[in-house]
């Protein structure tokens, strides 16, 4: 399904074909749940927010203007629902990345993130991402796993493109620190050479 296909199902839904919205849910339910889990850290909260996201998206579908991808609009709803849930619960993050002890260069960080895209390490990457603070995990997931652009992430989060860039750089450094302490040393050494 493409960006254009989304618009076909949106048009059908707005025309009264409620079942057309089920196609959009099927397409995005995994990523909405994954993004929710990254921020909220519990499956129960992620499931509840995911349901709320699709309910709100359905109710507000008329307000989607098509100026961005449907996924960007949907991820923005997800982000704000997660923030609302965290605020309501006054939940403090349960996992923090280790403090950065040494300066990690942007090149080293970039090379490690390119290397972790390999299929066999996706599970390890997701486990490490889960240990980042909520917003860091959300941004890294959008950028590296969902391949959203800086502009799209800025639209999702409501922060400037430059601020997104800075936050992503810091998040990558934190992720590298987690990976360096938890992945086998030979894998980390392999990434450091790249």
Secondary structure, DSSP 8 states (H G I E B T S, - for coil): --HHHHHHHHHHHHTT-THHHHHHHHHHHHHHHHHHHHHH-SHHHHHHHHHHHHHHHHHTGGG--SSS-HHHHHHHHHHHHHHHHHHHHT---S-------S---HHHHHHHHHHTTSGGGHHHHHHHHTTS-HHHHHHHIIIIIS---HHHHHHHHSS-HHHHHHHHHHHHHHHHHHHHHHS-HHHHHHHHH-
